[in-house]
Amino acid sequence: ETGVTQTPRHLVMGMTNKKSLKCEQHLGHNAMYWYKQSAKKPLELMFVYSLEERVENNSVPSRFSPECPNSSHLFLHLHTLQPEDSALYLCASSRITGELFFGEGSRLTVL
Amino acid sequence: GENVEQHPSTLSVQEGDSAVIKCTYSDSASNYFPWYKQELGKRPQLIIDIRSNVGEKKDQRIAVTLNKTAKHFSLHITETQPEDSAVYFCAASTNQAGTALIFGKGTTLSVSS
C-alpha cells in the first residue's frame, strides 16, 4: 500500500455516459497527477496539480476534465469518450518535486 | 518540452546475465532521472534514481549511470533473476514545482531460468 487509492478499479461506460474517476492520497503530498497508460503510448502525462494549481497538458481532449478540490483528492471527469480512450488511468502524488507514488489505476473500457 | 527515448523496447536474457536499458532526453534543464519497475498488473514503483550532480549510483544489483553532456542515462541490472522480469520505465524532469516526470515508452525485460 503506497497511500494512493483510486476508485473505481474497473469501469465500463458507453460513449454517451458521464463518469468520474477518484484518487485520494494520504501521504501529505502537495502535487497530484493523472497519467494514461495504454499499449500504444505508455505512461502519458495528462494533468498536473501543484499546490492545487493546475498545469495542463494541452494535448488532452476536453472530454477529460480534472478537478482537485484539495491537496488530498483528485478527480478525472469523463464525458462523451471514444473507444480509443480505453486505457489504464493512473493517479500519482509527490511532494512538490521528487518520487511519484502511483495508485493501482482505474481500468477504463469505452464501448 | 522534454522528450525521453528508451531502448530497447524488449529485452530477453538468461538468468544470471546482465541487462542494460538506455534512455536519452532532450531538455538540458532536466536534472532528475528515476527508473520505475512495473510488474504485470501492478503499479509502477521507483527502483532507483539519480540527480545531475552525480554520474553513477548503485543499489545492490542495480546501477544507473548519467552522462549529462550526451544527455543519456542507463540502467544496469547484474545477476538477473526471474523476479526481475517486468516493464522498466525511465523518466526525466527538471524537478521544479509544477513540472512532472516525462516517461520513456518502457522496456519489457524477460529473464528466463
Interface residues (C-beta under 8 A of the other chain):
Chain A: T2 A31 Y33 Y35 K41 P42 L43 L45 V48 S50 L51 E53 V55 L90 I96 T97 G98 E99 L100 F102 G103 E104 G105
Chain B: Y32 P34 Y36 K42 R43 P44 Q45 L46 D49 V87 F89 S93 N95 Q96 A97 G98 T99 A100 L101 I102 F103 K105 G106
